[in-house]
């Protein structure tokens, strides 16, 4: 890297971490991508530490506790799917309005997004809190796993509203280009979780010994603190979007627009994450050690992929704001730049994971069978990382344009019509490794299909319609087409 390029990158890093205001629709596209990507990567790195921190302490409680965490997380991915779908719609709409210089429209979208998160999170929480044992049973958990882990399941699913709001409120900041606020909220949440995890699991000091349930309580308190910080910053009016003391009333035109856009986003991520639930159900057929090993490997994988996902989120904001500013060529340029950076990052991670899969998994378990399954899963799944990088970026590019149905169809093809049948067939002949290979193959197929479709360019005109910058948010919102 040339000296001038290194200097420019250092300047971008410092500016990104300071949260300096920047117009992402003009100037150097590469610099704009870095200004967004750096805090977004650090934000998602903190989210990934949630996963690693919980599983590290829970492994001391034995394989049934680890299996309970894995099965619960496979169910909570449904909540993540809904939260990510809503947050994707939020980022798309807020970024488009900011690109149009319509701050009032962006703030109207933010208020309605928060109301949506409260409504859906509360509804899902009721079922999750009261039917934890039944849900674990449906996932194929043994009686021992159900006895050990039903409290963990009940707490995480019952308080899922904090997950919803954490994702949605960070989506508001990302869409506005204030990614550093989103990053700080995850830092706060994660710091609290790391401190409380061992205290509540093992009963350190004045805290009660809650076992695996303590991990869920610690995580919920940490995330809840992050949500409170986000809301305080929104009320304070920090950055481009502020809620001030405005009243939270249902604005049906704006809410319909968000919900209509969210349908594709939620369906898109439900298809993707529900496939992980199906894979976990297949793994349950091979015993608690296979589930525990797979769970540990997935946590390590998430640790690597979430920062990469954060980087790819830069494409969402860049596409949304530049389409709002009527600069589609700049939007496309940002996507290719983001994809190249992301693929280089994950190529390095692949080398590390393939070379050190065993030692990495052994940090979390010394049980031979669990270690064997976890090592195989980590090594095999990581072989497709370079392709995952492009799949992430292009999915976020489509979503930033408001074209949520294209990645939904791609996910349906690659995950449900290919990955799950492939996993079942391969697992019949080569056991759990067949499930791991199906993931690598399906994600590679997804990247190839996404690149092909993106090059056609239909995303430039599909999805969110433009809105005149002086148009009041109180007027009926234009319809969202896909």
Secondary structure, 3 states (H helix, E strand, C coil): CCHHHHHHHHHHHHHHHHCCCCCCCCCCHHHHHHHHHHHHHHHHHHHHHHHHHHHHHHHHHCHHHHHHHHHHHHHHHHHHHHHHHHHHHHHHHHHHHHHCCCHHHHHHHHHHHHHHHHHHHHHHHHHHHHCHHHHHHHCCCCHHHHHHHHHHHHHHHHCCHHHHHHHHHHHHHHHHCCHHHHHHHHHHHHHHHHHHHHHHHHCCCCCCCCCHHHHHHHHHHHHHHHHHHHHHHHHHCCCCCCCCCCCCCCCHHHHHHHHHHHHHHHHHHHHHHHHHHHHHHHHHCCCHHHHHHHHHHHHHHHHHHHHHHHHHHHHHHHHHHHHHCCCHHHHHHHHHHHHHHHHHHHHHHHHHHHHHHHHHHHCCCCCHHHHHHHHHHHHHHHHHHHHHHHHHHHHHHHHHCCCHHHHHHHHHHHHHHHHHHHHHHHHHHHCHHHHHHHHHHHHHHHHHHHHHHHHHCHHHCCECCCCCCCCCCCCCCCCCEC
